[in-house]
C-alpha cells in the first residue's frame, strides 16, 4: 500500500535528492492588517507575535540567525531552506522585497526559500522578483484560512477568496510553489464549511497545504471572544475526523505540510487538547489506517462516477441503471 498522504519531506526529497530543513528566520516584516493599512488589530485569531521567533527585534540579522540555527541540519547533511516565517514578507514596496531576496541569496549554502505572506501582498512586480531570485526552489506560504468570504470578514482577514485564487494562479504560472494555510473550527463555521474550503483549494494550482485547528491564543481578539462565551473551540475528535476527510479531497500531488496547529510555549488559552501535537498526529494516522482512506481517494471516486456517467450516455457501452 502506498503512503496514505504525500508529505512535505517527500516533496522536498524529490527536489533535492536528500532531506531538507526549513530554517525559521525573522526579517522584521510587518502586516497591513496590523499597521493600520487595513486595520490595527490583525486577524481575529492572531496575536502581536505573528507566529515568529522575534529574533529581529532582539537585534539578530538574517546572517546571525542563519549561523545560529543551521548547525544541526548541516551536520546531518540536509538541504537548507530559509523560511521567512513572521508576518507578511512581501508587504511593502518592491524595493524592500528585492533587498530582502538579495540578502537571502548571500546566506551560506542556502538551497531554497520558503516565504510567508498574504495574497493581497502579491502583485506582478513582486511575483517577478520572487521568480527571478537566485535561490533555487521558492515556496510561497499564503494564508487563505477559509474560502467563505463571510468568514473572512468575520475574522477580519482583509481579503477575499478570489484574491487568494488570483495570487495562487499568478504565482504558479511564474514557476513558484504555493502552500495554502487553512483553518478548521473558525468562528461561525461548520465542518462542511472547512471541507468546502478544501474543495476550493483542489481547483487551484497549489503545491502544498497546511491544516490548522483554530487556536485561542493569548493577546488575540479570539481570546476576548472566548472569554465572553462567544466562541467554542472545535472538539478534538471532530478535528481529527475533519482532517481525514479533507485529505481524501486533495489531489495526490499536493504536499500535506501540516496536519495540526503548533502553539508557541505559553500562548495557548484553548482548547487544551491542542497542546498534544504528537497525539493528534497519531490519531489522524490511526484513523486513516482504520478507515482505509488515503489522499485523493475522494477525487478518484468522483472521476470513476463521471466515467460511468459518460458511458451511459448515447453511444456508451454501459446500460442505464445502478452501477
Secondary structure as GFF3:
##gff-version 3
##sequence-region A 1 323
A	DSSP	alpha_helix	8	16	.	.	.	ID=ss1
A	DSSP	beta_strand	20	25	.	.	.	ID=ss2
A	DSSP	alpha_helix	62	69	.	.	.	ID=ss3
A	DSSP	alpha_helix	71	75	.	.	.	ID=ss4
A	DSSP	beta_strand	79	84	.	.	.	ID=ss5
A	DSSP	alpha_helix	94	105	.	.	.	ID=ss6
A	DSSP	beta_strand	110	118	.	.	.	ID=ss7
A	DSSP	three_ten_helix	119	121	.	.	.	ID=ss8
A	DSSP	alpha_helix	124	132	.	.	.	ID=ss9
A	DSSP	beta_strand	137	145	.	.	.	ID=ss10
A	DSSP	alpha_helix	149	154	.	.	.	ID=ss11
A	DSSP	alpha_helix	161	173	.	.	.	ID=ss12
A	DSSP	beta_strand	177	184	.	.	.	ID=ss13
A	DSSP	alpha_helix	191	202	.	.	.	ID=ss14
A	DSSP	beta_strand	208	213	.	.	.	ID=ss15
A	DSSP	beta_strand	216	217	.	.	.	ID=ss16
A	DSSP	alpha_helix	221	227	.	.	.	ID=ss17
A	DSSP	alpha_helix	236	248	.	.	.	ID=ss18
A	DSSP	beta_strand	255	258	.	.	.	ID=ss19
A	DSSP	beta_strand	268	270	.	.	.	ID=ss20
A	DSSP	three_ten_helix	272	275	.	.	.	ID=ss21
A	DSSP	alpha_helix	277	290	.	.	.	ID=ss22
A	DSSP	alpha_helix	297	312	.	.	.	ID=ss23
###
